[in-house]
């Protein structure tokens, strides 16, 4: 029997956090009212009403409750799949770079959410 082996370095948490994204070097954010579906210190999953190429790098901005400034990351599309209903897509996004301050804020949020699950 096949046994699933988790390959992620960081545990994923279910979280609905407001998210905006734009192409790296782009002038305006592409998302309107997007929410995360789950996230970790290594990446985020969200829905998009637009197809995003796997070659695309994004600037992702997430607004966490109780953290004053949004967390900004540079990321790449890890995978994308069309959802069965409508014209939207589910997107897996891998973080490539962020400031140490944003890294601490993300880590604090994910640790807090993991502690709530226990």
C-alpha positions in Angstrom: 0.0 0.0 0.0 1.2 3.5 -0.9 2.0 5.7 2.1 2.1 9.5 1.7 5.3 11.1 2.8 5.2 14.9 3.6 8.0 16.7 1.8 7.4 20.2 3.1 9.9 21.7 5.5 7.3 23.8 7.4 3.9 22.7 8.7 0.9 24.1 6.9 -1.9 25.8 8.8 -5.4 26.6 7.6 -5.8 30.3 7.6 -8.0 32.9 5.8 -5.7 35.9 5.7 -6.2 38.8 3.3 -3.7 38.6 0.5 -2.7 40.8 -2.5 -0.2 39.9 -5.2 1.4 41.5 -8.3 4.0 40.3 -10.8 7.5 41.1 -9.7 8.3 44.5 -11.3 4.5 45.1 -11.9 3.0 48.4 -11.1 -0.4 47.4 -9.6 -1.7 44.5 -7.5 -3.7 41.9 -9.5 -5.8 40.6 -6.7 -9.0 42.0 -5.4 -10.1 40.6 -2.0 -8.1 37.3 -2.2 -7.7 35.2 1.0 -5.2 32.5 1.8 -6.4 29.0 2.1 -3.4 27.7 4.0 0.1 28.9 4.6 3.4 28.1 6.2 6.8 29.7 6.6 7.6 28.4 3.1 4.6 29.3 1.1 0.9 30.0 0.7 -2.1 28.5 -1.2 -4.8 30.9 -2.5 -7.4 31.2 -5.2 -7.1 33.5 -8.2 -9.5 34.6 -10.8 -6.6 34.8 -13.3 -4.3 32.1 -14.7 -0.7 32.8 -13.5 2.2 31.2 -15.4 4.6 28.9 -13.6 7.4 31.1 -14.8 5.9 34.1 -12.9 7.5 35.6 -9.8 5.2 37.5 -7.6 5.3 40.1 -4.8 2.8 38.8 -2.2 1.5 40.9 0.6 -0.5 39.3 3.5 -2.2 41.2 6.3 -2.1 39.3 9.6 -4.4 40.1 12.5 -2.4 41.8 15.4 0.6 42.5 13.1 0.8 46.2 12.2 2.4 46.0 8.8 1.6 43.6 6.0 4.2 40.8 5.4 5.7 41.1 1.9 7.5 38.3 0.1 8.9 37.6 -3.3 7.7 34.2 -4.4 7.3 31.9 -7.3 4.3 29.8 -8.6 4.9 26.2 -7.5 1.7 24.9 -9.1 -1.6 26.0 -10.4 -4.8 24.2 -11.2 -8.2 25.2 -12.6 -11.1 24.8 -10.1 -14.0 22.7 -11.4 -16.6 25.5 -10.9 -16.2 28.9 -12.6 -13.2 30.5 -14.0 -10.9 30.5 -11.0 -7.6 28.8 -10.1 -6.0 27.4 -7.0 -2.4 28.5 -6.7 0.5 27.1 -4.7 3.1 29.7 -4.1 6.6 29.2 -2.7 8.3 32.1 -0.8 11.8 32.9 -2.2 12.7 36.1 -0.2 11.5 38.4 2.5 12.9 40.8 5.0 14.1 39.3 8.4 11.3 41.4 10.0 8.6 39.9 7.8 10.1 36.5 8.3 9.8 36.9 12.1 6.2 38.2 11.8 5.2 35.2 9.6 6.9 32.8 12.0 5.2 34.4 15.0 1.8 34.1 13.4 2.3 30.5 12.2 3.7 29.4 15.6 0.7 31.1 17.4 -1.8 29.3 15.1 0.0 25.9 15.5 -0.2 26.4 19.3 -3.9 27.0 19.1 -4.4 23.6 17.3 -2.7 21.6 20.2 
